[in-house]
Amino acid sequence: MALALAALAVVLVATPLVAMLWRVPWSTIGTLLGRAEVRTSLWLSLQCSVAATVLAAALGLPLAWALARWDFPARSVVRALVLLPMVMPPVVGGLALLLAFGRAGLLGQWLHKWFGVSLPYTAWAAVLSEAFVAMPFLVVTAEAGFKAVDRRQEEVARTLGNARFATFRRVTLPLAGSSVVAGLTLCWARALGEFGATITFAGDAPRTETMPLRVFLLFQHDPASAVAVSLLLLAVSAAVLVALRGRWWGAWR
Amino acid sequence: MIWGCGGACVPASGSAGRRFAPGRSPLVAALATVVVLASASCSSSGAGKPTSSAPPPAPSNASCRLGPPVAEPKAGAQGHIRVLAAASLTEAFHDLGSAFTARNPGARIDFSFGASSTLVAQLDAGAPGDVLATADTVTMAQAVAARSVEPPELFTCNGLALIVPKGNPRGLRSLTSLEQPGVRYVVCAEPVPCGRFARQALAKAHVKARPAGSEQDVKAVVAKVEVGEADAGIGYVTDAAGAPTKVEAVPLPASQQVLATYPIAVARSSGAHELATGFVAFVRSAAGRAILQRHGFRTS
């Protein structure tokens, strides 16, 4: 019985993927993917997802290190807060970002009043949306990595005369290296695929039409192109999974 | 440098895990597939399939030519229908639905409002629907071509307007005022009727300022103005009705106006054909037109 249900689970997941492959317009895929709007979206997606990963790394790695090394009173609260975007529906995250950083938002109104900066409809809003939903993946994976580093190795490095950051750079980071790389890869993949938060916060403008938005917009009047672009995104997701090959699962144990 | 596994590949009890060499071939193969597909996108010539819509009708200040109203259907019809209607018809169709069910207590109507282009695509994909009402003839023509609907009839018209915050703080009067510095305005997305009309009107008025963004349907345009994310939006004259305390609609001057003509049709897949036909007849009757006029739609 359990075996039958397990087989059904596999069928449930595999069928949509097979259906997509079945519907791909193989004969015209080159032309469809070569269209200017697809190329623009591809380039924009790559730029935004890399920028989002850099932002998530700049903020998330120190946070992961702090969560792994310090035992401060509100640690579990902070961890729960940082993980919230991972569990929250992305469109809700986008709405919350809009209420915070939109032109009339809690902080956004000051950004607009003092600096004339308005984030929605700009690529920066897409970057922020992607970083918001993807950072938890990096923090979780990196924290597990830092936690598993043998502190005695760090202590030895310190006794040998290395400063804190040198110890981090030369001992901790390499030892946690594959976790950090796995975290960065997951973070990047999640950022690349982000849709709900992007369309709600960044909106639909020439500078925010990332690949997932492109699929959504294409589907409304040109389903064949939508399937072609989806295949590209599917290939990227598959490549990421293959690259990680179970390495990140250790972080969840 | 000491390379190790960190926490990711060791069992919970281990500490300095075993070394492992990442297998190269599956990774290389996967990356190669991605690169090939991505380069297909980057290197192909830009010629793609043209958008599958007929050329839009020429903008005009013509009056709304609908023909005489049809007779109201017999009262007492029964059944359950689903009406797919353009977002701009939301308030008017709720009223039409109430009036129809008052005359036909055994009837039940569910509404689904959204961008006409999305509704047409959904109906074509097999979504349930008995009646389709779109905001322009181009999207209805797509439904006719897909054989989703029976021959449509025009039932009302609507004019374009600037949707602005209540009180019109920036004093926007026409499309040209959108070129004022610092004005951020939005329009509907291109496949959506209100987006097509807005772009036609902007081209006609030679407005150089481009919209900040595109919204999924006209109600989303109103929402952006309502929350303060946009100073103005291009929507319909009837659109302020959804949020009368927060926004107002400034009709465009006649020289910039574009008229939207709305068709309605019964879906071929309808399981309640008689009731669907009855509802369409009611919408096209004098009573139906009176309700539409009350909401700001034009019937002449």
Boltz contact constraints between the chains, C-beta under 6 A:
constraints:
  - contact:
      token1: [A, 30]
      token2: [B, 40]
      max_distance: 6.0
  - contact:
      token1: [A, 30]
      token2: [B, 44]
      max_distance: 6.0
  - contact:
      token1: [A, 31]
      token2: [B, 48]
      max_distance: 6.0
  - contact:
      token1: [A, 33]
      token2: [B, 40]
      max_distance: 6.0
  - contact:
      token1: [A, 33]
      token2: [B, 41]
      max_distance: 6.0
  - contact:
      token1: [A, 34]
      token2: [B, 44]
      max_distance: 6.0
  - contact:
      token1: [A, 34]
      token2: [B, 45]
      max_distance: 6.0
  - contact:
      token1: [A, 35]
      token2: [B, 48]
      max_distance: 6.0
  - contact:
      token1: [A, 36]
      token2: [B, 46]
      max_distance: 6.0
  - contact:
      token1: [A, 38]
      token2: [B, 41]
      max_distance: 6.0
  - contact:
      token1: [A, 39]
      token2: [B, 41]
      max_distance: 6.0
  - contact:
      token1: [A, 42]
      token2: [B, 41]
      max_distance: 6.0
  - contact:
      token1: [A, 102]
      token2: [B, 229]
      max_distance: 6.0
  - contact:
      token1: [A, 103]
      token2: [B, 228]
      max_distance: 6.0
  - contact:
      token1: [A, 103]
      token2: [B, 229]
      max_distance: 6.0
  - contact:
      token1: [A, 104]
      token2: [B, 228]
      max_distance: 6.0
  - contact:
      token1: [A, 120]
      token2: [B, 229]
      max_distance: 6.0
  - contact:
      token1: [A, 121]
      token2: [B, 212]
      max_distance: 6.0
  - contact:
      token1: [A, 121]
      token2: [B, 213]
      max_distance: 6.0
  - contact:
      token1: [A, 144]
      token2: [B, 7]
      max_distance: 6.0
  - contact:
      token1: [A, 145]
      token2: [B, 6]
      max_distance: 6.0
  - contact:
      token1: [A, 145]
      token2: [B, 7]
      max_distance: 6.0
  - contact:
      token1: [A, 147]
      token2: [B, 7]
      max_distance: 6.0
  - contact:
      token1: [A, 148]
      token2: [B, 6]
      max_distance: 6.0
  - contact:
      token1: [A, 148]
      token2: [B, 7]
      max_distance: 6.0
  - contact:
      token1: [A, 150]
      token2: [B, 15]
      max_distance: 6.0
  - contact:
      token1: [A, 150]
      token2: [B, 16]
      max_distance: 6.0
  - contact:
      token1: [A, 174]
      token2: [B, 1]
      max_distance: 6.0
  - contact:
      token1: [A, 174]
      token2: [B, 2]
      max_distance: 6.0
  - contact:
      token1: [A, 174]
      token2: [B, 3]
      max_distance: 6.0
  - contact:
      token1: [A, 175]
      token2: [B, 4]
      max_distance: 6.0
  - contact:
      token1: [A, 176]
      token2: [B, 6]
      max_distance: 6.0
  - contact:
      token1: [A, 178]
      token2: [B, 5]
      max_distance: 6.0
  - contact:
      token1: [A, 178]
      token2: [B, 6]
      max_distance: 6.0
  - contact:
      token1: [A, 178]
      token2: [B, 8]
      max_distance: 6.0
  - contact:
      token1: [A, 179]
      token2: [B, 6]
      max_distance: 6.0
  - contact:
      token1: [A, 179]
      token2: [B, 7]
      max_distance: 6.0
  - contact:
      token1: [A, 179]
      token2: [B, 8]
      max_distance: 6.0
  - contact:
      token1: [A, 182]
      token2: [B, 8]
      max_distance: 6.0
  - contact:
      token1: [A, 203]
      token2: [B, 213]
      max_distance: 6.0
  - contact:
      token1: [A, 204]
      token2: [B, 213]
      max_distance: 6.0
  - contact:
      token1: [A, 204]
      token2: [B, 214]
      max_distance: 6.0
  - contact:
      token1: [A, 205]
      token2: [B, 213]
      max_distance: 6.0
  - contact:
      token1: [A, 220]
      token2: [B, 117]
      max_distance: 6.0
  - contact:
      token1: [A, 220]
      token2: [B, 118]
      max_distance: 6.0
  - contact:
      token1: [A, 220]
      token2: [B, 121]
      max_distance: 6.0
  - contact:
      token1: [A, 220]
      token2: [B, 191]
      max_distance: 6.0
  - contact:
      token1: [A, 221]
      token2: [B, 191]
      max_distance: 6.0
  - contact:
      token1: [A, 232]
      token2: [B, 37]
      max_distance: 6.0
  - contact:
      token1: [A, 235]
      token2: [B, 33]
      max_distance: 6.0
  - contact:
      token1: [A, 235]
      token2: [B, 34]
      max_distance: 6.0
  - contact:
      token1: [A, 235]
      token2: [B, 37]
      max_distance: 6.0
  - contact:
      token1: [A, 236]
      token2: [B, 34]
      max_distance: 6.0
  - contact:
      token1: [A, 239]
      token2: [B, 30]
      max_distance: 6.0
  - contact:
      token1: [A, 239]
      token2: [B, 31]
      max_distance: 6.0
  - contact:
      token1: [A, 239]
      token2: [B, 34]
      max_distance: 6.0
  - contact:
      token1: [A, 242]
      token2: [B, 26]
      max_distance: 6.0
  - contact:
      token1: [A, 242]
      token2: [B, 30]
      max_distance: 6.0
  - contact:
      token1: [A, 243]
      token2: [B, 27]
      max_distance: 6.0
  - contact:
      token1: [A, 247]
      token2: [B, 8]
      max_distance: 6.0
  - contact:
      token1: [A, 247]
      token2: [B, 9]
      max_distance: 6.0
  - contact:
      token1: [A, 250]
      token2: [B, 7]
      max_distance: 6.0
  - contact:
      token1: [A, 250]
      token2: [B, 8]
      max_distance: 6.0
  - contact:
      token1: [A, 250]
      token2: [B, 9]
      max_distance: 6.0
  - contact:
      token1: [A, 251]
      token2: [B, 8]
      max_distance: 6.0
  - contact:
      token1: [A, 253]
      token2: [B, 12]
      max_distance: 6.0
